[in-house]
Amino acid sequence: MGLTREAAWALLTEYTKSESLLKHALGVEAAVRGYARQFGEDERGWGVVALLHDFDYDRWPSAEDHPFKGVEILKGLGYPEWVTRAILSHADYSGVPRETRLEKTLFACDEMAGFITAASLIRPSRSILDLEASSVIKRMKDKAFARAVSRDDLRLGAESLGIPLDQHITNVIAFMRPEADALGLRGNL
C-alpha cells in the first residue's frame, strides 16, 4: 500500500471529528516530520504514522480500545507492520516496547506537542511564534498546568532520543512553528 499523506488525512478525518484532536495530529505530524528530516529518515512515512497515531481515539478513547481498534483498521487497509507497531508502541499499556527511532520519536513528540500547544495558548500572544523552551520548562514545574500530561513522559521522550530536554522542546517548537496557522497557534502575532 502506498503511504500517502492524503490517504492518511482522509482516514483521520473520517474517524476524528474533534477539532482539538485533528490539531493534535497535525502538531505531532509536524514534530515527527521535523525529526525525520533531522535524522535523514522517511519524512512522508513518519508523517503518516504521526497523523494516524490517535485516529481511533475520538471513537474509542478507552485503554481497552485505543490504539488497538485503529491498528485493526490499518491492518485491514494493508498498512505495513512498521506503521502499526509504531502506533501501538506510543501507548505504554499496549505492551509493545519502543525499539526503533520512529517509535521513540512518536512517543517523544506526542505528549510534547500537546504540552507545547497548551503552553502557547496561555501566553498573552496565544502564539507558538514567541514561545521559548524556558517557558515550557517553567510550565512543566507547575503541577496544576496541563495536569493530565505526565512530566515523566515528557522527560523520558527526550531521553529516549538522546536529546537534552530543553533541546527537544526547542526542536518541537521549531518544527511546529511553520504550521502555526493550521494548528491555531498564530495567536495575535
MIVO-388077 format. One record per residue (C-alpha): y, z, x; residue in three letters. Coordinates in nm, 3 decimals. Last residue first. Layout:
% residues N
<<Y Z X> 'ALA'>;
...
//
This chain:
% residues 189
<<3.779 1.610 0.125> 'LEU'>;
<<3.775 1.767 -0.223> 'ASN'>;
<<3.399 1.806 -0.241> 'GLY'>;
<<3.208 1.537 -0.053> 'ARG'>;
<<2.885 1.723 -0.129> 'LEU'>;
<<2.761 1.556 -0.447> 'GLY'>;
<<2.448 1.449 -0.259> 'LEU'>;
<<2.513 1.078 -0.315> 'ALA'>;
<<2.872 1.125 -0.195> 'ASP'>;
<<2.780 1.335 0.110> 'ALA'>;
<<2.507 1.093 0.224> 'GLU'>;
<<2.669 1.027 0.565> 'PRO'>;
<<2.694 1.407 0.604> 'ARG'>;
<<2.322 1.481 0.556> 'MET'>;
<<2.204 1.388 0.907> 'PHE'>;
<<2.495 1.574 1.068> 'ALA'>;
<<2.429 1.888 0.860> 'ILE'>;
<<2.058 1.865 0.948> 'VAL'>;
<<2.136 1.832 1.319> 'ASN'>;
<<2.384 2.122 1.326> 'THR'>;
<<2.131 2.344 1.146> 'ILE'>;
<<1.859 2.244 1.393> 'HIS'>;
<<2.098 2.311 1.683> 'GLN'>;
<<2.182 2.660 1.549> 'ASP'>;
<<1.811 2.736 1.504> 'LEU'>;
<<1.709 2.634 1.856> 'PRO'>;
<<1.472 2.334 1.850> 'ILE'>;
<<1.100 2.344 1.929> 'GLY'>;
<<1.024 2.167 1.601> 'LEU'>;
<<0.805 2.457 1.487> 'SER'>;
<<1.082 2.695 1.591> 'GLU'>;
<<1.337 2.520 1.369> 'ALA'>;
<<1.105 2.545 1.070> 'GLY'>;
<<1.014 2.905 1.152> 'LEU'>;
<<1.381 3.007 1.143> 'ARG'>;
<<1.442 2.858 0.797> 'LEU'>;
<<1.101 2.985 0.680> 'ASP'>;
<<1.190 3.338 0.796> 'ASP'>;
<<1.518 3.316 0.607> 'ARG'>;
<<1.315 3.256 0.293> 'SER'>;
<<1.532 3.090 0.030> 'VAL'>;
<<1.519 3.267 -0.308> 'ALA'>;
<<1.817 3.483 -0.211> 'ARG'>;
<<2.057 3.190 -0.199> 'ALA'>;
<<2.327 3.441 -0.092> 'PHE'>;
<<2.238 3.802 -0.171> 'ALA'>;
<<2.072 3.859 0.168> 'LYS'>;
<<2.389 3.758 0.356> 'ASP'>;
<<2.263 3.703 0.712> 'LYS'>;
<<2.170 3.343 0.631> 'MET'>;
<<2.527 3.289 0.510> 'ARG'>;
<<2.660 3.370 0.859> 'LYS'>;
<<2.408 3.125 1.009> 'ILE'>;
<<2.536 2.858 0.770> 'VAL'>;
<<2.898 2.926 0.869> 'SER'>;
<<2.809 2.910 1.237> 'SER'>;
<<2.632 2.578 1.180> 'ALA'>;
<<2.954 2.412 1.065> 'GLU'>;
<<3.059 2.276 0.727> 'LEU'>;
<<3.369 2.053 0.715> 'ASP'>;
<<3.204 1.740 0.574> 'LEU'>;
<<2.945 1.935 0.377> 'ILE'>;
<<3.203 1.986 0.104> 'SER'>;
<<3.297 2.230 -0.172> 'ARG'>;
<<3.639 2.240 0.004> 'SER'>;
<<3.677 2.614 -0.060> 'PRO'>;
<<3.319 2.651 0.062> 'ARG'>;
<<3.061 2.769 -0.192> 'ILE'>;
<<2.911 2.422 -0.240> 'LEU'>;
<<2.853 2.361 0.130> 'SER'>;
<<2.645 2.678 0.178> 'ALA'>;
<<2.428 2.581 -0.121> 'ALA'>;
<<2.371 2.232 0.019> 'THR'>;
<<2.296 2.379 0.362> 'ILE'>;
<<2.035 2.607 0.205> 'PHE'>;
<<1.872 2.316 0.024> 'GLY'>;
<<1.863 2.101 0.337> 'ALA'>;
<<1.722 2.397 0.533> 'MET'>;
<<1.447 2.463 0.278> 'GLU'>;
<<1.302 2.113 0.310> 'ASP'>;
<<1.413 2.018 0.663> 'CYS'>;
<<1.183 2.238 0.871> 'ALA'>;
<<0.885 2.180 0.641> 'PHE'>;
<<0.933 1.803 0.649> 'LEU'>;
<<0.979 1.812 1.026> 'THR'>;
<<0.662 2.013 1.086> 'LYS'>;
<<0.457 1.773 0.875> 'GLU'>;
<<0.616 1.470 1.042> 'LEU'>;
<<0.551 1.609 1.392> 'ARG'>;
<<0.187 1.655 1.301> 'THR'>;
<<-0.001 1.982 1.259> 'GLU'>;
<<0.129 2.171 0.957> 'ARG'>;
<<-0.169 2.356 0.813> 'PRO'>;
<<-0.306 2.257 0.471> 'VAL'>;
<<-0.400 2.574 0.277> 'GLY'>;
<<-0.177 2.470 -0.013> 'SER'>;
<<-0.008 2.814 -0.017> 'TYR'>;
<<0.227 2.725 0.268> 'ASP'>;
<<0.367 2.429 0.073> 'ALA'>;
<<0.505 2.163 0.311> 'HIS'>;
<<0.147 2.088 0.420> 'SER'>;
<<0.052 1.923 0.090> 'LEU'>;
<<0.331 1.666 0.127> 'ILE'>;
<<0.231 1.593 0.487> 'ALA'>;
<<-0.133 1.551 0.380> 'ARG'>;
<<-0.037 1.314 0.101> 'THR'>;
<<0.160 1.088 0.336> 'VAL'>;
<<-0.095 1.097 0.621> 'TRP'>;
<<-0.369 1.019 0.366> 'GLU'>;
<<-0.219 0.686 0.268> 'PRO'>;
<<-0.064 0.620 -0.075> 'TYR'>;
<<-0.304 0.421 -0.292> 'GLY'>;
<<-0.150 0.483 -0.634> 'LEU'>;
<<-0.433 0.719 -0.730> 'GLY'>;
<<-0.374 0.908 -0.405> 'LYS'>;
<<-0.007 0.945 -0.499> 'LEU'>;
<<-0.095 1.077 -0.846> 'ILE'>;
<<-0.340 1.331 -0.704> 'GLU'>;
<<-0.078 1.433 -0.445> 'VAL'>;
<<0.173 1.491 -0.722> 'GLY'>;
<<-0.065 1.714 -0.915> 'LYS'>;
<<-0.138 1.917 -0.598> 'PHE'>;
<<0.224 1.975 -0.493> 'PRO'>;
<<0.272 2.169 -0.721> 'HIS'>;
<<0.004 2.257 -0.980> 'ASP'>;
<<-0.131 2.607 -0.912> 'GLU'>;
<<0.194 2.704 -0.739> 'ALA'>;
<<0.373 2.637 -1.067> 'SER'>;
<<0.652 2.378 -1.092> 'PRO'>;
<<0.457 2.104 -1.272> 'TRP'>;
<<0.693 1.863 -1.450> 'ARG'>;
<<1.006 1.910 -1.235> 'ASP'>;
<<0.793 1.980 -0.927> 'TYR'>;
<<0.599 1.652 -0.927> 'ASP'>;
<<0.845 1.459 -0.708> 'PHE'>;
<<0.870 1.752 -0.462> 'ASP'>;
<<0.759 1.583 -0.136> 'HIS'>;
<<0.832 1.232 -0.269> 'LEU'>;
<<1.170 1.162 -0.111> 'LEU'>;
<<1.066 1.329 0.215> 'ALA'>;
<<0.741 1.133 0.238> 'VAL'>;
<<0.928 0.808 0.170> 'VAL'>;
<<1.184 0.895 0.439> 'GLY'>;
<<0.906 0.953 0.694> 'TRP'>;
<<0.768 0.608 0.617> 'GLY'>;
<<1.108 0.439 0.648> 'ARG'>;
<<1.210 0.625 0.962> 'GLU'>;
<<0.886 0.557 1.146> 'ASP'>;
<<0.928 0.768 1.462> 'GLU'>;
<<1.161 0.746 1.764> 'GLY'>;
<<1.215 1.124 1.765> 'PHE'>;
<<1.590 1.105 1.692> 'GLN'>;
<<1.543 0.829 1.435> 'ARG'>;
<<1.263 1.025 1.263> 'ALA'>;
<<1.484 1.336 1.283> 'TYR'>;
<<1.758 1.161 1.090> 'GLY'>;
<<1.504 1.026 0.840> 'ARG'>;
<<1.387 1.384 0.778> 'VAL'>;
<<1.742 1.508 0.722> 'ALA'>;
<<1.848 1.222 0.493> 'ALA'>;
<<1.523 1.244 0.295> 'GLU'>;
<<1.563 1.621 0.256> 'VAL'>;
<<1.910 1.566 0.113> 'GLY'>;
<<1.795 1.285 -0.115> 'LEU'>;
<<1.507 1.495 -0.248> 'ALA'>;
<<1.747 1.786 -0.308> 'HIS'>;
<<1.983 1.551 -0.491> 'LYS'>;
<<1.700 1.447 -0.722> 'LEU'>;
<<1.604 1.812 -0.770> 'LEU'>;
<<1.966 1.901 -0.860> 'SER'>;
<<1.988 1.613 -1.109> 'GLU'>;
<<1.672 1.731 -1.286> 'SER'>;
<<1.492 1.434 -1.443> 'LYS'>;
<<1.207 1.407 -1.193> 'THR'>;
<<0.884 1.224 -1.279> 'TYR'>;
<<1.005 0.868 -1.329> 'GLU'>;
<<1.297 0.924 -1.091> 'THR'>;
<<1.065 1.014 -0.805> 'LEU'>;
<<0.829 0.723 -0.877> 'LEU'>;
<<1.115 0.473 -0.882> 'ALA'>;
<<1.262 0.626 -0.566> 'TRP'>;
<<0.926 0.599 -0.388> 'ALA'>;
<<0.884 0.236 -0.494> 'ALA'>;
<<1.235 0.150 -0.373> 'GLU'>;
<<1.191 0.342 -0.048> 'ARG'>;
<<0.895 0.125 0.032> 'THR'>;
<<0.560 0.227 0.172> 'LEU'>;
<<0.345 -0.079 0.127> 'GLY'>;
<<0.000 0.000 0.000> 'MET'>;
//
